[in-house]
Amino acid sequence: MSDSISGIYSALPAVATSFTLPPTYQVSQPAPESSGDTVTLSQSAQVSQLSELGESASIIAQSLGIPVTTVDLDLGIVAAQTASSPTPVPVILDKSA
């Protein structure tokens, strides 16, 4: 029987044993700038957020590198007017006494 199988095999047309694949195309995608979205808060928003976290005006000012008065303005804090020094009243000494 092996003769009949070999006869059939020889009767089959030759088949190409190798073939060429078409070239692959890769679409280049831009690399993401970061792993997530980035939000930049304004200075005023940063002040508000730190205040909501319980930070004091002086700590907020130090953290952001801005004056405390700017923090107060952003938070709507009006500094109490300090009492002005009294105007000196001229005193006339009565030498007759």
C-alpha positions, 0 to 999 in steps of 0.5 A: 500500500505504501506504493499507492500513497507515494504515487498519489503524492507524486501526482499532486501539483507542487505547492509553494512551500513559502510565501511572503506576507504583505508588509505590516503598517504601524500607525504611530500614535503620539505618546501621551504627555502624562498618565492623566489629565492635568488641571492648573489652578489659579493662585486664588483657587489654590488659596481657597483650596488650602483654606478649605483644608484648614491651613492658616493664611500664613501657612498658605502664603508661605506654601505659595510664596506670596504675601499674607495680605494677598492671601487675605485679599483672595479669601476676602478677609479685610484687615481690621484697621489698627487704631491710629496713634493719637494726635499729640495734644499740646500741653501748656504748663501753668507756671503760676501754680 
